[in-house]
């Protein structure tokens, strides 16, 4: 997962899109800190500058010269969510690791990522190890005395 934020802080999401494409996404809730950028250069800078849960990509804004931002996100273990039409000539290898979703499904995909990123609640402290019974006859292993060791070494010569 990402190099996601801490559970107490909003999870950072970098959104690389054309203007107007994310207007309806204000309902992502307080769990996310959305940062909309308009260039791949800005997206790469934001991904590199702080822990990021996901990079959301408007595929129509993506061109061959922007593929480096995907490589950077992969190297930083940032989840990638793509929406929109895949540009003509772009191969599946170039989009490797990008989760393709409908624009209206981006919010739900981010919620699922956030749930997966959050640590599971703990049930409490681990149970203590039971103490050995007091009447148990536990003795440390016997060690050789100096005289016994000397006798053993003399026998080998």
C-alpha positions in Angstrom: 0.0 0.0 0.0 0.8 2.3 -0.7 2.9 4.8 1.1 -0.4 6.0 2.7 -0.7 8.5 5.5 -1.3 7.8 9.1 -4.7 6.7 10.2 -5.3 9.9 12.2 -4.5 12.2 9.3 -6.6 12.6 6.2 -5.3 10.2 3.5 -3.6 12.1 0.7 -5.0 11.6 -2.9 -3.4 13.3 -5.9 -5.8 13.8 -8.7 -4.3 14.5 -12.2 -7.2 15.6 -14.4 -8.6 18.1 -16.8 -10.5 21.1 -15.3 -14.1 20.2 -14.4 -13.6 16.5 -14.3 -13.7 16.2 -10.5 -16.2 18.8 -9.6 -18.7 16.3 -8.2 -16.1 14.6 -6.0 -16.4 17.0 -3.1 -18.3 14.2 -1.3 -15.1 12.2 -0.8 -15.5 13.0 2.9 -13.0 14.2 5.5 -11.1 10.9 5.3 -9.3 12.2 2.2 -7.1 15.2 1.4 -7.6 15.6 -2.4 -5.0 17.6 -4.3 -6.0 18.3 -7.8 -3.2 19.0 -10.2 -3.3 19.8 -13.9 0.0 18.4 -15.1 1.9 15.2 -14.8 4.9 17.2 -13.5 2.8 18.5 -10.6 1.4 15.0 -10.0 4.9 13.5 -9.8 6.1 16.3 -7.5 3.1 15.8 -5.1 3.6 12.0 -5.1 7.3 12.4 -4.3 6.7 15.2 -1.6 4.6 13.3 0.9 3.0 9.9 1.7 0.1 9.4 -0.8 -2.7 6.9 -0.7 -3.5 7.1 -4.4 -2.9 8.8 -7.7 -6.2 9.3 -9.6 -5.7 9.8 -13.3 -8.0 11.2 -15.9 -6.8 9.0 -18.7 -7.9 11.5 -21.4 -5.3 13.9 -19.9 -2.5 11.3 -20.1 -0.2 11.2 -23.1 2.9 9.2 -23.9 5.1 11.9 -22.4 3.3 11.7 -19.1 4.0 8.0 -18.5 6.9 8.8 -16.2 4.4 9.8 -13.5 3.0 6.3 -13.6 6.6 4.9 -13.1 7.1 7.2 -10.2 3.8 6.2 -8.6 4.7 2.5 -9.1 8.2 3.0 -7.5 6.6 4.7 -4.5 4.0 2.0 -4.1 1.2 4.5 -4.7 -2.1 3.0 -5.8 -3.2 4.3 -9.2 -6.9 4.7 -10.2 -7.6 5.6 -13.8 -10.9 6.8 -15.2 -12.1 7.9 -18.6 -11.2 6.8 -22.1 -7.8 5.1 -22.7 -5.9 7.2 -25.2 -5.4 5.7 -28.6 -2.1 3.9 -29.0 -1.5 3.5 -25.2 -0.6 -0.1 -24.4 -1.8 -2.2 -21.5 1.9 -2.5 -20.4 2.1 1.2 -20.1 -1.0 1.2 -17.9 0.2 -1.7 -15.8 -1.0 -1.3 -12.2 -3.6 1.3 -13.0 -7.0 0.3 -11.7 -9.5 1.3 -14.4 -12.9 2.5 -13.1 -15.8 4.6 -14.2 -15.6 8.3 -13.1 -18.5 7.8 -10.7 -16.7 4.8 -9.0 -13.6 6.7 -8.1 -14.9 7.6 -4.6 -15.9 4.0 -3.8 -12.4 2.8 -5.0 -10.8 5.3 -2.7 -12.9 4.3 0.2 -11.9 0.7 -0.3 -8.2 1.6 -0.5 -8.6 3.6 2.7 -10.2 0.7 4.5 -7.4 -1.7 3.3 -4.8 0.9 4.5 -6.3 1.3 8.0 -4.8 -1.1 10.5 -7.3 -3.6 11.9 -8.6 -2.8 15.4 -6.7 -4.6 18.1 -8.5 -6.8 20.5 -6.4 -5.7 23.5 -3.0 -6.6 24.9 -1.6 -10.0 24.1 -2.3 -12.6 26.8 0.6 -13.1 29.2 2.6 -16.2 29.1 1.7 -18.6 31.8 4.3 -19.0 34.5 5.8 -22.5 35.0 4.5 -24.2 38.1 6.4 -23.5 41.2 7.0 -27.1 42.0 8.4 -27.9 38.6 11.8 -29.5 38.7 13.5 -27.2 36.2 17.3 -27.3 36.3 19.7 -25.5 33.9 21.8 -27.9 31.7 24.8 -29.1 33.5 28.1 -27.6 32.5 31.5 -29.2 32.7 33.7 -28.2 35.5 37.2 -27.1 34.8 38.6 -30.5 36.0 36.2 -32.4 33.7 37.1 -30.3 30.7 40.8 -30.7 31.4 40.4 -34.5 31.7 38.5 -34.6 28.3 41.2 -32.5 26.6 44.0 -34.7 28.0 42.3 -37.8 26.6 42.4 -36.5 23.1 46.2 -35.9 23.0 
